[in-house]
Amino acid sequence: MMDRQESHEAFSVIFSPRAITGAFITQNQHNGTLRLRSLHHHRFSNLELERLTLFNPTVVGSLITQWYKESSTTAPLFFALHGPALEEHMLLLHTAHPTNAQFPISHAPHMHWKHTYLYSLDHQHCFYLCGIPKPLLFQYQLMAITHELPLSILTTERMALAHCYRAMNGTAYRSAQLAQALQMHNNRIEQLFFKEDLSRLLLVPTDITITDDARLALLTACGLFAMQGAS
């Protein structure tokens, strides 16, 4: 939800209601292969982060700054959020190029909205729509500014996963395939991935252990990487 600038490396932070995961990913400029350079995870226990609200942005921002500086001083920074503070919808519309005003939802002035096209079926077009409260959005922007972090993308986990699914399938991607997969999983984008899909997208060094909890975060990080330069 901010300016995008294409790069061959990026540091992504995925926020859940009470925890954050950080991943530094680089891309081979010759063959496009993504490689995980570092992985971090921290669960907060003193209400520093609760339901995505930054009650102590100094602590959260300092931790992210530490991770970022250990990995790079030039890579763009991406944030993806997942939690009950967000408003997320899967909607069918009769137009393939809607504006925010054409979505059948209440456009409260305190919400910031973005959408991404998913597929078309029977002359209807499915979109993922997400809304972030503007005060929450401002919290994350202010934290990045305060800690002089080069934040360039701020979006939701599911938005990033939608881009990850497209990137994973590459030239073989078909919207009809996505439509069938989503219908089989009750439109839950996070359930479209198998355990082995991460290895198709990302080279992970043998000295980095990937837990089940980290796998979805890394898929999200790959999606954030794919979002660079997307319109």
Residue frames as qw, qx, qy, qz and C-alpha x, y, z in Angstrom:
[[0.000, 0.884, 0.467, 0.000, 0.00, 0.00, 0.00],
 [0.221, -0.841, 0.166, 0.466, 3.03, 2.21, -0.50],
 [0.432, 0.759, -0.398, -0.281, 5.48, 3.01, -3.28],
 [0.947, -0.046, 0.295, 0.119, 7.08, -0.02, -4.90],
 [0.208, 0.821, -0.498, -0.187, 10.60, -0.20, -6.29],
 [0.973, 0.155, -0.171, -0.015, 12.00, -3.32, -7.94],
 [0.186, -0.749, 0.626, -0.112, 15.06, -4.81, -6.25],
 [0.730, 0.220, -0.646, -0.045, 17.02, -8.07, -6.24],
 [0.373, -0.074, -0.780, 0.497, 16.87, -8.32, -2.45],
 [0.414, -0.564, -0.146, -0.699, 14.29, -7.54, 0.20],
 [0.108, 0.018, -0.825, 0.555, 13.68, -7.85, 3.91],
 [0.490, -0.409, -0.479, -0.602, 10.10, -8.85, 4.74],
 [0.082, -0.064, 0.745, -0.659, 8.37, -8.73, 8.10],
 [0.452, -0.360, -0.682, -0.448, 5.12, -10.63, 8.61],
 [0.210, -0.215, 0.502, -0.811, 2.97, -9.44, 11.51],
 [0.436, -0.396, -0.791, -0.169, 0.48, -11.72, 13.26],
 [0.419, -0.809, -0.258, -0.323, -1.61, -10.60, 16.27],
 [0.596, -0.786, 0.166, 0.012, 1.22, -11.17, 18.78],
 [0.743, -0.285, 0.428, 0.429, 4.33, -12.16, 16.82],
 [0.409, 0.821, -0.241, -0.317, 6.56, -11.11, 13.94],
 [0.856, -0.008, 0.396, 0.332, 8.67, -13.08, 11.48],
 [0.148, 0.860, -0.285, -0.396, 11.48, -11.51, 9.47],
 [0.850, 0.137, 0.428, 0.275, 13.02, -12.95, 6.32],
 [0.030, 0.747, -0.385, -0.541, 15.86, -11.62, 4.18],
 [0.797, 0.335, 0.492, 0.099, 15.57, -12.90, 0.60],
 [0.028, -0.615, 0.451, 0.646, 17.87, -12.33, -2.37],
 [0.810, 0.496, 0.254, -0.183, 17.35, -13.11, -6.05],
 [0.584, -0.164, 0.548, 0.576, 19.86, -14.52, -8.50],
 [0.285, 0.666, -0.066, -0.687, 19.87, -11.95, -11.31],
 [0.107, 0.330, -0.794, -0.499, 20.73, -14.57, -13.94],
 [0.243, -0.172, -0.920, -0.255, 18.06, -17.21, -13.33],
 [0.448, -0.461, -0.162, -0.749, 15.61, -15.45, -10.99],
 [0.668, -0.261, -0.682, 0.144, 16.04, -18.00, -8.18],
 [0.379, -0.773, 0.118, -0.494, 15.10, -16.74, -4.71],
 [0.650, 0.058, -0.642, 0.403, 17.32, -17.63, -1.74],
 [0.552, -0.804, -0.176, -0.136, 16.67, -17.24, 1.97],
 [0.424, 0.545, -0.448, 0.567, 19.60, -15.50, 3.65],
 [0.070, 0.099, -0.708, 0.696, 18.25, -15.15, 7.19],
 [0.489, -0.499, -0.592, -0.401, 15.12, -15.94, 9.19],
 [0.040, 0.140, -0.583, 0.799, 13.96, -14.45, 12.49],
 [0.464, -0.537, -0.599, -0.371, 10.92, -14.95, 14.70],
 [0.097, 0.084, -0.582, 0.803, 9.78, -13.28, 17.91],
 [0.368, -0.609, -0.660, -0.240, 6.63, -13.68, 19.99],
 [0.042, -0.445, 0.274, -0.852, 5.70, -10.73, 22.22],
 [0.472, -0.377, -0.783, 0.148, 4.40, -11.41, 25.73],
 [0.227, -0.426, -0.430, 0.763, 4.04, -7.93, 27.26],
 [0.281, 0.809, 0.485, -0.176, 1.43, -6.37, 24.96],
 [0.218, -0.453, 0.352, 0.789, 4.05, -4.69, 22.77],
 [0.312, 0.098, -0.611, -0.722, 1.99, -5.98, 19.84],
 [0.299, 0.236, 0.840, -0.386, -1.61, -7.05, 20.37],
 [0.483, 0.636, 0.594, -0.099, -4.18, -7.76, 17.62],
 [0.575, 0.490, 0.261, 0.601, -1.81, -5.93, 15.25],
 [0.119, -0.968, -0.056, -0.213, -1.92, -2.72, 17.31],
 [0.613, 0.304, -0.381, 0.622, 1.55, -1.41, 18.13],
 [0.509, -0.832, -0.218, -0.044, 1.24, -0.60, 21.84],
 [0.500, -0.715, 0.287, 0.395, 5.03, -0.30, 22.07],
 [0.719, 0.692, 0.002, 0.064, 6.29, 0.67, 18.61],
 [0.032, -0.847, 0.528, -0.059, 9.72, 1.48, 20.06],
 [0.606, -0.321, 0.727, -0.036, 10.33, -2.12, 21.12],
 [0.799, 0.405, 0.445, -0.003, 8.87, -3.59, 17.93],
 [0.474, 0.874, -0.107, 0.024, 10.68, -1.13, 15.70],
 [0.202, -0.768, 0.608, -0.004, 14.00, -1.63, 17.48],
 [0.724, -0.108, 0.681, 0.026, 13.79, -5.39, 17.01],
 [0.728, 0.621, 0.285, 0.056, 13.02, -5.03, 13.30],
 [0.194, 0.930, -0.311, 0.012, 15.87, -2.53, 12.95],
 [0.473, -0.551, 0.687, 0.038, 18.25, -5.01, 14.58],
 [0.776, 0.203, 0.592, 0.076, 17.20, -7.80, 12.22],
 [0.562, 0.818, 0.120, 0.020, 17.36, -5.52, 9.20],
 [0.035, 0.899, -0.437, -0.014, 20.83, -4.16, 9.95],
 [0.618, -0.354, 0.697, 0.078, 22.15, -7.67, 10.54],
 [0.721, 0.360, 0.578, 0.129, 21.00, -8.61, 7.04],
 [0.451, 0.486, 0.366, 0.652, 21.35, -5.51, 4.89],
 [0.136, -0.542, -0.220, 0.800, 21.51, -1.74, 4.85],
 [0.116, 0.251, -0.415, -0.867, 20.15, -1.22, 1.33],
 [0.049, -0.274, -0.920, -0.275, 17.32, -3.70, 0.76],
 [0.411, -0.344, -0.166, -0.828, 13.73, -2.43, 0.59],
 [0.123, 0.015, 0.846, -0.519, 11.51, -3.37, 3.52],
 [0.466, -0.242, -0.578, -0.624, 8.12, -5.03, 3.11],
 [0.294, -0.054, 0.705, -0.644, 5.40, -5.48, 5.77],
 [0.475, -0.219, -0.694, -0.495, 2.49, -7.95, 5.60],
 [0.339, -0.199, 0.539, -0.745, -0.24, -7.98, 8.25],
 [0.511, -0.203, -0.781, -0.296, -2.55, -10.78, 9.35],
 [0.120, -0.155, -0.747, 0.636, -5.07, -10.49, 12.13],
 [0.015, 0.652, 0.753, -0.085, -8.57, -9.51, 13.31],
 [0.049, -0.631, -0.103, 0.767, -7.93, -5.77, 12.91],
 [0.022, 0.190, -0.610, -0.769, -8.18, -6.19, 9.12],
 [0.665, 0.393, 0.378, -0.510, -11.35, -6.42, 7.05],
 [0.059, -0.306, 0.816, 0.487, -11.05, -8.95, 4.23],
 [0.708, 0.374, 0.353, -0.484, -13.56, -10.09, 1.60],
 [0.256, -0.029, 0.815, 0.519, -13.77, -12.32, -1.46],
 [0.409, 0.557, 0.311, -0.653, -16.26, -10.67, -3.81],
 [0.439, 0.304, 0.717, 0.448, -17.81, -11.40, -7.22],
 [0.165, 0.626, 0.065, -0.759, -18.44, -8.38, -9.46],
 [0.692, 0.586, 0.422, 0.009, -19.78, -7.90, -12.99],
 [0.360, 0.908, -0.212, 0.046, -16.84, -5.72, -14.01],
 [0.900, 0.033, -0.144, 0.409, -13.23, -6.80, -14.42],
 [0.425, 0.275, -0.159, 0.848, -11.84, -3.32, -13.70],
 [0.340, -0.816, -0.459, -0.091, -13.70, -1.93, -10.67],
 [0.092, 0.590, -0.331, 0.730, -12.90, 1.11, -8.62],
 [0.125, -0.036, -0.799, 0.587, -13.09, 0.98, -4.83],
 [0.407, 0.100, 0.217, -0.882, -16.45, 2.74, -5.03],
 [0.668, 0.102, -0.493, -0.548, -17.91, -0.16, -7.05],
 [0.336, 0.020, -0.914, 0.226, -17.37, -2.74, -4.30],
 [0.531, -0.560, -0.404, -0.490, -20.59, -3.50, -2.38],
 [0.595, -0.300, -0.543, 0.512, -19.23, -2.61, 1.05],
 [0.228, -0.949, -0.209, 0.066, -19.46, 0.25, 3.49],
 [0.601, 0.440, -0.127, 0.655, -16.69, 2.71, 2.64],
 [0.480, -0.827, -0.209, 0.204, -16.11, 4.13, 6.10],
 [0.280, 0.916, -0.200, 0.208, -13.73, 7.12, 5.98],
 [0.449, -0.731, 0.510, -0.064, -11.38, 5.56, 8.57],
 [0.860, -0.024, 0.492, 0.137, -10.58, 2.57, 6.32],
 [0.156, 0.654, -0.553, -0.492, -7.96, 2.27, 3.56],
 [0.872, 0.210, 0.400, -0.190, -8.89, -0.27, 0.85],
 [0.124, 0.530, -0.709, -0.448, -7.00, -2.25, -1.78],
 [0.882, 0.176, 0.336, -0.280, -8.04, -5.10, -4.05],
 [0.057, -0.445, 0.789, 0.421, -6.50, -7.64, -6.40],
 [0.774, 0.241, -0.246, -0.531, -8.09, -9.60, -9.22],
 [0.537, -0.290, 0.787, -0.090, -8.21, -13.38, -8.76],
 [0.214, 0.076, 0.898, 0.377, -10.30, -15.01, -11.50],
 [0.493, 0.154, -0.132, -0.846, -13.35, -14.80, -13.77],
 [0.101, 0.127, 0.987, -0.007, -16.18, -17.36, -13.84],
 [0.098, 0.624, 0.770, 0.093, -19.55, -17.28, -15.63],
 [0.148, 0.702, 0.240, 0.654, -19.18, -13.60, -16.56],
 [0.479, -0.871, -0.039, -0.100, -18.39, -12.67, -12.98],
 [0.515, 0.557, -0.426, 0.492, -15.02, -11.53, -11.68],
 [0.752, -0.575, -0.285, 0.149, -13.66, -12.50, -8.27],
 [0.242, 0.711, -0.321, 0.578, -11.55, -10.07, -6.27],
 [0.617, -0.384, -0.500, 0.472, -9.81, -10.17, -2.94],
 [0.042, -0.798, -0.049, -0.599, -10.55, -6.93, -1.10],
 [0.620, -0.311, -0.498, 0.520, -8.79, -5.86, 2.07],
 [0.111, -0.872, -0.083, -0.469, -9.25, -2.91, 4.36],
 [0.591, -0.104, -0.462, 0.653, -6.83, -1.57, 6.97],
 [0.226, -0.906, -0.325, 0.149, -7.90, 1.05, 9.52],
 [0.395, 0.791, -0.106, 0.454, -6.06, 4.27, 8.69],
 [0.404, -0.822, 0.332, -0.225, -4.89, 4.80, 12.31],
 [0.891, -0.237, 0.361, 0.144, -3.31, 1.32, 12.22],
 [0.733, 0.542, 0.124, 0.390, -1.75, 2.02, 8.83],
 [0.065, 0.908, -0.193, 0.366, -0.32, 5.26, 10.21],
 [0.714, -0.625, 0.314, -0.028, 1.17, 3.39, 13.19],
 [0.886, 0.025, 0.317, 0.337, 3.24, 1.16, 10.93],
 [0.493, 0.736, 0.068, 0.459, 4.27, 4.02, 8.66],
 [0.227, -0.908, 0.211, -0.282, 5.30, 6.14, 11.65],
 [0.830, -0.441, 0.316, 0.129, 7.27, 3.26, 13.17],
 [0.807, 0.310, 0.224, 0.450, 9.20, 2.87, 9.91],
 [0.233, 0.856, -0.024, 0.461, 9.87, 6.61, 9.68],
 [0.513, -0.819, 0.212, -0.147, 10.95, 6.83, 13.33],
 [0.791, -0.363, 0.438, 0.224, 13.46, 3.99, 12.92],
 [0.188, 0.705, -0.474, -0.493, 14.55, 5.18, 9.44],
 [0.548, 0.029, 0.828, 0.116, 13.45, 1.92, 7.85],
 [0.158, 0.266, -0.505, -0.806, 12.98, 1.93, 4.03],
 [0.463, 0.331, 0.774, -0.278, 9.39, 0.61, 4.02],
 [0.148, 0.228, -0.520, -0.810, 8.14, 0.28, 0.43],
 [0.507, -0.221, -0.677, -0.486, 5.23, -2.20, 0.63],
 [0.235, -0.031, 0.712, -0.661, 2.63, -2.49, 3.38],
 [0.598, -0.030, -0.504, -0.623, -0.15, -4.95, 2.66],
 [0.796, -0.283, 0.324, -0.425, -1.92, -8.02, 4.05],
 [0.427, -0.295, 0.849, 0.098, -0.72, -11.61, 4.26],
 [0.642, 0.407, 0.646, -0.068, -3.47, -12.81, 1.94],
 [0.436, 0.865, -0.078, -0.234, -2.74, -10.16, -0.67],
 [0.049, -0.685, 0.707, 0.169, 0.89, -11.31, -0.68],
 [0.532, -0.050, 0.845, -0.011, -0.14, -14.98, -0.85],
 [0.662, 0.644, 0.321, -0.210, -2.29, -14.27, -3.92],
 [0.336, 0.840, -0.398, -0.150, 0.81, -12.91, -5.66],
 [0.330, -0.470, 0.819, 0.012, 2.83, -15.85, -4.36],
 [0.721, 0.244, 0.637, -0.126, 0.40, -18.34, -5.94],
 [0.606, 0.783, 0.014, -0.138, 0.74, -16.62, -9.30],
 [0.083, 0.795, -0.599, -0.057, 4.52, -16.48, -9.07],
 [0.562, -0.273, 0.777, -0.070, 4.72, -20.14, -8.03],
 [0.738, 0.393, 0.548, -0.034, 2.87, -21.26, -11.16],
 [0.269, -0.391, 0.464, 0.748, 4.74, -18.89, -13.47],
 [0.282, 0.220, -0.512, -0.781, 3.81, -19.15, -17.15],
 [0.233, -0.207, -0.937, -0.159, 1.59, -22.15, -16.33],
 [0.122, 0.285, 0.575, -0.757, -0.68, -19.98, -14.17],
 [0.177, -0.370, -0.657, -0.632, -4.33, -20.03, -15.20],
 [0.325, -0.213, 0.299, -0.872, -7.09, -18.14, -13.43],
 [0.804, -0.134, -0.345, -0.465, -9.44, -21.10, -13.94],
 [0.676, 0.030, -0.664, 0.317, -7.04, -23.25, -11.92],
 [0.069, 0.141, -0.494, 0.855, -7.07, -20.68, -9.13],
 [0.578, -0.195, -0.072, -0.789, -10.86, -20.53, -9.21],
 [0.835, -0.114, -0.513, -0.166, -11.13, -24.30, -8.76],
 [0.528, 0.071, -0.630, 0.564, -8.53, -24.34, -5.97],
 [0.133, -0.188, 0.338, -0.912, -10.20, -21.52, -4.05],
 [0.708, -0.194, -0.209, -0.646, -13.64, -23.11, -4.34],
 [0.796, -0.064, -0.596, 0.079, -12.23, -26.35, -2.93],
 [0.494, -0.095, -0.530, 0.683, -10.78, -24.46, 0.07],
 [0.180, -0.818, -0.524, 0.155, -13.67, -22.10, 0.87],
 [0.266, 0.886, 0.046, 0.378, -11.82, -19.12, -0.66],
 [0.576, -0.776, 0.192, 0.169, -9.00, -19.33, 1.90],
 [0.534, 0.767, -0.351, 0.057, -5.89, -18.36, -0.04],
 [0.209, -0.671, 0.681, -0.205, -3.58, -19.56, 2.73],
 [0.770, -0.093, 0.606, -0.175, -4.81, -23.14, 2.23],
 [0.759, 0.613, -0.092, -0.199, -3.80, -23.35, -1.43],
 [0.269, 0.716, -0.639, 0.081, -0.20, -24.30, -0.70],
 [0.964, -0.137, -0.226, 0.036, 1.31, -27.72, -0.07],
 [0.663, -0.675, 0.186, 0.264, 4.30, -28.32, 2.19],
 [0.716, -0.024, 0.390, 0.578, 6.64, -28.86, -0.75],
 [0.355, 0.855, 0.283, 0.250, 5.61, -25.65, -2.53],
 [0.280, -0.927, 0.163, 0.192, 8.04, -23.55, -0.52],
 [0.619, -0.347, 0.537, 0.456, 11.01, -25.49, -1.91],
 [0.547, 0.542, 0.509, 0.385, 9.77, -24.71, -5.44],
 [0.090, 0.959, 0.165, 0.213, 9.96, -21.01, -4.72],
 [0.210, -0.899, 0.327, -0.203, 12.83, -20.55, -2.31],
 [0.736, 0.240, -0.544, 0.324, 16.27, -22.05, -1.76],
 [0.584, -0.764, 0.110, -0.252, 16.74, -22.55, 1.99],
 [0.276, 0.583, -0.721, 0.253, 20.27, -23.17, 3.35],
 [0.719, -0.165, -0.674, 0.031, 20.69, -26.35, 5.36],
 [0.334, -0.031, -0.589, 0.735, 21.64, -24.40, 8.48],
 [0.350, -0.082, 0.130, -0.924, 18.21, -22.69, 8.63],
 [0.043, 0.243, 0.961, -0.125, 15.43, -24.79, 10.14],
 [0.345, -0.162, -0.291, -0.877, 11.94, -24.14, 8.80],
 [0.217, 0.187, 0.835, -0.470, 9.05, -24.88, 11.16],
 [0.132, 0.555, 0.783, 0.248, 5.45, -25.31, 10.03],
 [0.063, -0.859, -0.339, 0.377, 4.64, -21.86, 11.46],
 [0.192, -0.608, 0.325, 0.698, 7.47, -20.26, 9.47],
 [0.394, 0.177, 0.763, 0.480, 6.48, -21.91, 6.18],
 [0.185, 0.810, 0.545, 0.110, 3.43, -19.70, 5.57],
 [0.185, -0.887, 0.037, 0.421, 5.40, -16.61, 6.57],
 [0.367, -0.367, 0.590, 0.618, 8.07, -17.47, 3.99],
 [0.321, 0.480, 0.727, 0.371, 5.46, -18.02, 1.30],
 [0.007, 0.936, 0.318, -0.152, 4.13, -14.59, 2.21],
 [0.312, -0.705, 0.311, 0.556, 7.65, -13.15, 1.92],
 [0.393, 0.047, 0.717, 0.573, 7.95, -14.70, -1.56],
 [0.188, 0.752, 0.610, 0.165, 4.62, -13.09, -2.47],
 [0.152, -0.913, -0.052, 0.375, 5.85, -9.72, -1.23],
 [0.384, -0.393, 0.542, 0.636, 8.93, -10.13, -3.42],
 [0.321, 0.358, 0.755, 0.446, 6.69, -10.88, -6.39],
 [0.062, 0.869, 0.464, -0.158, 4.63, -7.76, -5.71],
 [0.291, -0.561, 0.206, 0.747, 7.55, -5.49, -6.65],
 [0.005, 0.214, -0.536, -0.817, 6.65, -3.52, -9.72],
 [0.093, 0.454, 0.877, 0.126, 3.10, -4.96, -9.84],
 [0.119, -0.297, -0.214, -0.923, 0.47, -2.54, -11.02]]
